[in-house]
Amino acid sequence: KPRARLRHAMANTSDSAASRALAAAAASGAAGTGASLAPKGRTLEVGVDAVYDLSKRQPGEETPQLEVLPITMYVTEYAERQFSQIAVNGRYICYGLRAGQIRVLHKETASRALLRGHTQHIADMAFSPSKNSDVLASFGMDGNLFVKKIVAPADPNGDIEEKCLLQVTVMTEALPGTVMTPKVRWLSKSKIVASYADGVFIVDVAAAAAASENTEISLYLSPGSFGAEAPDGVTIVSPMAGRPVVTDMSVGPGEAGRLAVAHHDGTLRVWSQAGDTFVQDSTFSPFDETPDAPLASVFFAAPDALVIGGEHNNQLSMWSLPIGGADDMSVSPEHVQTLSFAPSADVYNFAVSAAPGARLVLVSNLKKQALYAVHFGEDAKCGFDYDPTMSTVQMLTQIESKLERCLQVADEMPPAYVRESEKAREKARRINQRVEKAAVDLIAAEEKAAKALERSMAPVTKKVGKPLMLRSQPPSRKKKIVKEQLTAEEAELREFLATEF
């Protein structure tokens, strides 16, 4: 089976500096200075599972101090939880607060808003994959799943508004003592998949909101609710039946992307789409040494490759998935490579890079307040290839080199084919832009009509009693000033007569 080519291990960077320093370096023109820089990670034996000791340094390794742009200071108590309380899109930055509110920051105008509705901690939230929709899905520990549209003010000095599209309340209670991590992921622009305890369900936001008059629906995930008893627009993939809880989920790229679900008992289940629901492909334990330890994270590095985080994310394992899906159960997932961290007692949060195509897995050390990164190759099934030490110059160089390769390939293509492809892509872009604009205009028209209806239904305020009459001001008389004009002789005579002898 294929083995990984692991060349460089991970190196430490300053806390949460990656994405912010990348933008700062791009703005300062640092991209052109690092064309010849090489990664400064640790060289390891090729094709062998590796252990990276964070407490030891080797010659040549560096800890770059990247620029950090503080956005806000938020102090919270230390807790070893695999929550995802930050969501970012092209326009807004959102983060969860202790009492369940969500703070919204506008990137350009710096205006702020506070979204309410949750009564406990936010466990997970994510923006819709549509670029211009600004629709946020949030799932709290209170069992409430909110889907809200953030509306930007027309006036730069105006307030950010919210429109609740849907609220799903999970009514089924988990077993006493169950440690839950509710998760929510977007399947498409209007569909989400979520997990609560060991239950998994799909919500079609548009269909569910249309079926409910007040945009609020109650959901029972008990085994008896499986099937026809689910509310309109909701499909129960797996009911709550006392099994190990779900710790993380990931949706594969593409329209027919698969669903990977990590569980607290150390097993990972892969599901494939079948109509409006999912069917299970395979179940396996990624870590043989600790098969019963809970999994912390899972992420699709490619349609047929998974990165799985072990307990506390102190291990990252790459697995190759069969292409056959549910129709071919004879082929099992294959282990590619495992990267372990030492000391193993540390606790890490697991995330993927926000830069599209960067192929980076970010791991933050909660105890040491440090950030690490590991890079996987263009063919993710070959495993992790090197770590760029989170240097912004090297990241920009990588993007630049890939752009040059694409331009070189485009130069070798027939000019007529390139022109036709550009025209087709431009036409598709304009069509998508028109469709999205029509959807935005429709929502704006609906909001305008709703406000007009609200004003028309409001009670009419009538003035009662005789209006007060103010005293009139006396007329002001204008004084006319006449300026006498004298000839030169008259002026000389007047001056002579006014002289005293």
BATI-814996 format. One record per residue: x negated, y, z of N, C-alpha, C in turn. Coordinates in steps of 0.1 Angstrom, whole numbers, plus 5000, padded with zeros to 4 digits. Layout:
XYZXYZXYZ;...
//
This chain:
499249885000500050005000499150125000;499650244996498850364995498450405009;497150455010496650505022496350655021;496350725032496150865031494650905029;494451025024493151085022493151205032;492651175044492651275054491251335055;491051455050489751515049489451605061;490351695065490151785075491251785085;490951795098491951795108492451935111;493151945122493752075125492852165133;493052295131492252395139493252495145;492752555156493652635164493752775158;494852845160495052985156495753055168;495853185167496553255177498053225176;498753255187500153215188501053285178;501753215170502853265161502353365152;501053355147500553455138500653425123;501053305120500953255106501753335096;503053335097503853395087503753555088;503553605100503453755101502153805095;501053735098499753775093499653755078;500353665073500353635058500853765051;501953815056502553935050501554055052;500954065063499954175066498754165056;498254045054497154025046497454055031;498654025027499054045014499254195011;499754275022499854415020498554485020;497554435027496254505028495354465016;495754375007494954334996493854244999;494054155009492954065013492953945004;493853924996493953804988492753794978;492253904973491253894963489853874969;489653864982488353854988488053714992;488953614991488653484996488653374985;488353404973488453304962487553194964;486353214971485353114972485353044986;486253084995486253035008486852885008;486252805017486652665018487252645032;488152545033488752515046487652485056;487952535069486952515079487452425090;488252325086488652225095487652115098;488052005104487151905108487151785098;486051755093485951645083486051505090;486951425085487251295090487051185080;487051065085486850955076488050935067;487850915054488950915044489750785046;491050795046491950685046492150615059;491850685070491950615084492750705093;493650645101494450725110493450795120;493750925123492751005130493351055143;492451085153492851155165492051285166;492851395168492251525169492251575183;491051595189490851635202490851785203;491851845208491951995208490952055217;490351985227489452045237488052045232;487751985220486351975215486252055202;485052115200484752185188483552125182;483452135168482352085161481752205154;480452195150479852305142480552335130;480752465127481452515115482952545117;483452495128484952525131485052665137;486152725133486352865138487852875143;488052975151489353005156489653145151;490353155139490553295134491553365143;491253495145492153585152492953665142;494153625139494953685129495753795134;496153895126496954005130498353955133;498854015144500253975149501054105149;502254095143503154205143504254185153;504254235165505254205175506654265170;507654185171508954225168509754255181;509654165190510354195203509754105214;509854145226509354075237510454005245;510453875245511553805251510953705261;511253725274510653635284511653535288;511353415289512253305293511453205302;512153125309511453025318510952915309;509852855314509252745306510152625307;510352565295511252445294510752365282;510552235284510052145274511252095266;511752185257512952145249512652165234;513152075226512952085212514152165205;514252285210515352375204514752455192;515652495184515352585173516152705174;515652805181516452925185516053055176;515453025165515053135156515553105142;516153195135516553175121516253305114;515653285102515153405094515653385080;516053485073516253485059515653615053;516053645041515453765034515853895040;516853905048517354025053517354035069;517553925076517753935090516753835097;516553875110515853785119516753765131;517053645134518053605145517353525155;517653545168517053455179518153455190;518153335197519053305207518653365221;519553405229519353455242519753355253;519453385265519753285276521153255277;522053365277523453345279524253295267;523553265256524253205245524453305234;524153435236524353535225523153515215;523453575203522453575193522053715189;520853755190520353885187520053885172;520553985165520354005150519554125148;518454115140517654235137517554245122;517854365117517754395102516354425099;515754365089514254385086513954525081;514854575073514554705067514954825075;516154825081516654935088516454925103;515954815108515654785122516954805131;518154795125519354805133519554665139;520254665151520454545159521954525161;522254395164523554355167523454235176;524554205183524654095192525854015189;525653885185526753795182527153715195;528353715198528853645209529753525205;530053435215530853315212530353195220;529053175220528553055228528453095242;528752995251528653015265527452955272;526652875264525452815269524352845259;523152785261521952795253522252755238;521652825229521752795215520752675213;521152565208520252455205519652455191;520452505181519952505168520752605160;520052665150520752755141519952775128;520652795117520052805104520852885095;520252965086520953035076521252945064;522352985057522752915044521652925034;521452825026520352835015520652935005;521852985004522153084994521453214998;520753274988519953394991520653514996;521853544991522553664993523753645002;523953535008525153505016525153555030;523953555037523753595051524753525060;524953395057525853315066525053235075;525253245088524453175099525353065105;524752945107525352845114524652825127;525352815138524652805152525452695160;524652615167525252505175524752515189;525652525198525152545212525352425221;524852435233524952325242526352305248;527252415245528552405250529452335240;528952275229529652195219530352285209;530152415208530752495198529752515186;530252495175529552515162530252635155;529452745154529952865148529352885134;530152925124529652965111530053115109;529153205109529453345108528753415097;529453505091528853585080528353725087;527153755085526553885089526753985078;527454095081527854195071526954315074;526154355064525354475065526154605064;525854705071526654825070526354905057;527354965052527155045040526355175043;526455225055525655345059524455295067;523255345063522055295070522055315085;522855415090522955435104524155355110;524855275102526055205107525655085115;526655015120526454895129526654775120;525854665123525954535117527254475122;528054415113529254355117529154205115;530054125121530153985119531553945115;531653835107532853775104532853625106;533653575115533653435119534353355108;533653275101534253195090534853065096;534253005106534652885112534152865126;534952805134534452755148534952615150;533952525152534252385154533852355169;534852305177534552275191534652125192;533552065196533451915199534151885212;535251815212535951795225535551665232;534851575225534451445231533351475240;533451435253532351455262531351335262;530051375263529051275263528951195276;528251085277528151015289527351095300;527651075312526951155323525451135322;524651235324523251225324522651225310;523451235300522851235286522251375283;520951365278520251485274520451505260;521151605256521551625242520751745236;520551735223519951845215520851855202;521951925203522751945191521952005179;522251955167521451995155522452025144;522052125135522852155124521952185112;522352135100521552145088522552175077;522052255067522952285055522652185044;523752125039523752035028523752105015;524552215015524752305003525152435008;525552524998525952655002527152665011;528052555011529252565018529452435027;528452345027528652225035527452215045;527752175058526752155068526952015074;525851955079525851835086525351865100;526051815110525651845124525751715132;524951715144524951605153525251655167;525951575175526251605189526151475196;525251465206524951335212524551235202;525251125200524951025190525951035178;526751135178527751155167527151245156;527551205143527051285132528351315123;528451445119529651475111529251585101;530151585090529951685079531151785079;530851905077531952015077531852085064;532952085056533052175044533652305049;532852405050533252525057534452595050;534452595037535552655029536852585031;536752445030537952365031538452365046;537552355056538052355069538652495073;538052605069538652735072539952755065;540152705053541452715046542552635053;542152525059543152435065543552485079;542752575085543052625098543452765097;544552805103544952945102544153045110;543552995122542753085130541353055130;540852975120539452945118538852865129;539652815138539252735150539752595149;538952495149539352355149538752275160;539452175165538952085176538551955169;537451905173536851775167536651675178;537251555176537051445185536151345178;534951315184533951225178534051085184;535051055192535150915198535450815187;535150685189535350585178536750585173;537750615181539150615176539450725166;538650825166538850935156538150915143;537450805141536750785129537750755117;537650835107538550815095539550915093;540850875092541850965088542251075098;541851045111542251145121541351265122;540351265114539451385115540151505108;539851625113540551745107540251765092;541051835086540751865071539451935070;538651895060537351955058536251895066;536551805075535551735084535451595080;534251545079534051395076533051345087;533551245095532751185106531851075100;530551095099529650995094529450885104;529150925117528950835128529550885140;530550815146531250865158530350845171;530750905182530050885194530450755201;529450665202529750535208528850495218;528150585225527250555236525950505231;525550535219524250495214523250595218;521950575215520850675218521150805210;520950915217521351045211520451085199;520951175191520151225180519251335185;517951325181517051435186516651525175;516751485162516551585151517051525138;517251615128517751565115517051645104;517051595092516451665081517151615068;517451715059518151685047517051695036;517051595027516051595016516351695006;515351734998515551834987516451774976;517051864969517851824957519351814961;520151804951521651804953522051674960;521351564957521751434963520751394973;520251494981519251464991519651375002;518751285007519051195017519051265031;519551195041519651245054518751155063;517851215070516951135080517351185094;517651085103518151115116517251045126;516651125135515751065145516551055158;516250945166516950905178516050905190;516750905201515950905214515350775217;515750665211515250535214514050505205;513550595197512350575189512650525175;513950515171514250465158514650585149;514450565136514750665126515650595116;516750655112517750605103517750705091;517750645079517850715066519150685060;519850785056521150775049521150835035;521950785026522050835013523450885011;523650985002524951045000525750944991;527050934995528050854988529350924988;529551004978530751094978530651204988;531651204997531751305007531051265020;530451155020529851105033528451045030;527950975040526650915038526750765042;525850685035525750545039524350515043;524150425053522850405058521950315049;520750365047519750285039518950195047;518250255057517250175064517150225078;516650145087516350175101514950125105;514050205110512750155114512250245125;511150185132510450255143509150305138;508950435137507650485131506450455138;506450435151505250425159505250285166;504350205162504350065167503850065182;502950155186502350145199503450185209;504250275206505350325215506650315208;507150195205508350185197509650235204;509650245217510850295224510750435228;509650505226509550645230510350735221;511050835226511950915218511150995207;511751005195511251085185511651235187;510751325183510951465186511351535173;510851505161511051585149511051495137;511651535126511551475113511751575103;511051555091511051655080510751585067;511551615057511351565043510251645037;509051585035507951655028508151645013;508951545009509251524995510551434995;511151424983512351334983512151194988;510951144987510551014991509451005001;509351115009508251115019508751185032;508451135043508951185056507751215065;507751325072506851355083507651345096;507151255105507951225117507051255129;507651325139506951365151507351265162;506251215169506551125180506951195193;506851135204507351195217506551325219;507251435222506651565224505851615212;505951545200505251585188503751565190;503351485198501851465200501351365189;502151315180501751235169502551275157;501951285145502551305133502351195124;503451135119503251015110503951045097;503251005086503751025072504250885068;505450885062506050755057506550775043;506450675035506950675021508250595021;509250655014510550595013510750535000;511450424999511850364986512750454978;512650444965513450534956514850474955;514950334956516250264953517450314961;517250354973518350404981519150294987;520450314988521350214995521550094986;521350104973521549994964520449894964;519249934970518149844970517549844984;518049744992517649735006516449635008;515949584996514749484997513449555000;513349684997512149764999512249845011;511249825020511249895033510350015032;510650115041509650235041508250185045;507250255040505950215042505150325050;504350285059503550375067502450425059;502150555059501050615051499950655060;500250735070499150785078499750845091;498950835102499250895115498150985120;498551105124497551195130498051215145;497151185154497451205169496651315174;497151375185496551485192496151435206;494951495211494451465224494151605230;494451615243495151525252496551505249;497051375251498451345247499451395256;499051455268500051505278500551635273;500051705264500551835259501851815252;502651925252503951925246503952025234;504451985223504352065211505852085205;505952195198507152215190506752205176;507652145168507352105154508152185145;507552245134508252315124507552305111;508152355100507452355087507252495083;506352515074505952645070507152715063;507252855066508352925059507952965045;506652955041506252985028506652875018;507452895008507852784999506652734992;506552604991505452534984504052534992;504052585004502752595011502352455016;503352365018503052225022502352225036;502852295045502252305058503252255069;502752185079503452145091502852225102;503652305109503252385120503552315133;502652315143502852255156502352345166;503252395175502852495185502752425199;501652445206501352395219502052475229;503052425236503852505246503052535258;502152455262501452475274500252575272;499552555261498452645258498752765250;500052775245500452885237499552905225;499452805217498552805206499352735194;498852765182499552725170498552645162;498952525157498152445148498852415135;498152375125498752345112498052235105;498752155098498252045090498852055076;498052025066498452035052498551905046;499651885038499751755030499651785016;499151685008498851704994500051724985;499751754972500851774963501751644962;501151534962501851404963501951374978;503051404984503151394999502951245003;503251154995503151014999501650975001;500751054997499351025000498851075013;499751145020499451185034498851325035;498351355047497751485050496351495044;496051605036494751605030493751705037;494151815041493251905048494052005056;493352085064493952195072493352325069;494052425064493352545060493152645072;493252595084493052665097493952795098;494952795090495952905091495353035087;494153035080493653165075494453225064;494853345066495753405056495053415042;493753445042493053455030493053325022;492953215029492953085023494353045018;495353085026496753055021497053135009;496653265008496953344996496053284984;494853244987494053184977494653064971;495252984980495952864975497152894966;497952994970499053034962498553094948;497453164949496953224937496453124927;495753024932495252914924496352834917;497352814925498552734919499252824908;499252954910499853044900499053044888;497653044889496753034878496952904870;497152794877497352664871498652664862;499652724868500952734861500852814849;500152934850499953014838499152944827;498152874832497252794822498152694815;498952624822499852524815500852594806;501352714810502252784801501552834788;500252874789499552914777499352804767;499252674772499052564763500352514757;501552564761502752524756503052604743;503952544734504252624722504952754725;504652864719505252994722506752994721;507252924710508652924708509352854720;508752744725509352674736509352754749;508252834751508152924763509253034762;509353094750510353194748511853144751;512153024745513452974747513652934762;512652884769512752854783512952974791;512253084788512453204795513853264793;514353254781515653304778516753224786;516553084786517453004793517453034808;516253044814516153074828516753214832;516453314823517053444825518553444824;519053364815520553354813521153284826;520453184830520953114842520953204854;519853284855519753374866520853484866;521153534854522153634853523553574856;523753454852525053384855525253364870;524153314877524153294891524353434898;523753534893523853664899525253714898;525953694886527253734885528253664894;527953524895528853444903528753494918;527453514922527253554936527853694939;527753784929528253914931529853914931;530353824922531853814923532353754936;531553664942531953614955531853714966;530753794965530553904975531654004973;532054044960533054144958534454084963;534653954961535953904966536053904981;534953874988534953885002535154025007;534454125000534654265004536054315001;536654264990538054304987539054244998;538754125002539554065012539454135025;538154175029537954255041538654385040;538654455029539254585027540754565028;541354465022542754445023543154415037;542354335044542654305058542654425067;541654515065541654645072542854735069;543254735056544354815052545654765058;545754625059546954565065546954595080;545854595086545754625100546154765103;545654855095546054995097547555015095;548154945085549554965082550454905093;549954805100550754745111550554815124;549554905125549254975137550455065140;550755095153551855185156551555325152;552555405148552355535143552355625156;551355715157551255805168551955935164;553055975172553756105169553456205180;553356325175553156435185554456475191;554456495204555656525212555456665218;556556745218556556885224556156995214;556257115219555957225211554457245210;553957265198552457285197552057415204;550857425209550357545215549957645204;550357775207550057875198549057965204;547957985196546858075201547158215198;546658305207546858455204546058495192;546758585184546058635172545058735175;543958735168542958835170543358965164;543059075171543359215165542559235152;543159305143542459325130541159415132;540159375126538859445127538859545115;538459675119538359785109536959795105;536759795092535459805086535059955085;533959985089533360115088532660135075;533060245068532460265055531260365057;530160335053528960415054528660475041;528760615040528460685028527060735028;526360705018524960755017524860875008;524460985013524361105005523161104996;523361144984522261144974521961294971;520761344973520361484971519361494960;519461604953518461634943517161674949;516061684942514761724947514861864953;515461964946515562104950516362114963;517562034964518362034976517561974988;516861874986516061814996515061905001;514361984992513362074996513962195004;515162245000515762355007516162305021;516762185022517162135035515962115044;514862075039513662065047513162205052;513262305043512862435047513662495058;515062485056515962535066515862465079;515362335080515262265092513962295099;513062375093511862405099511962515109;511362505121511462605132510162695131;510462825131509262925130509062985144;
//
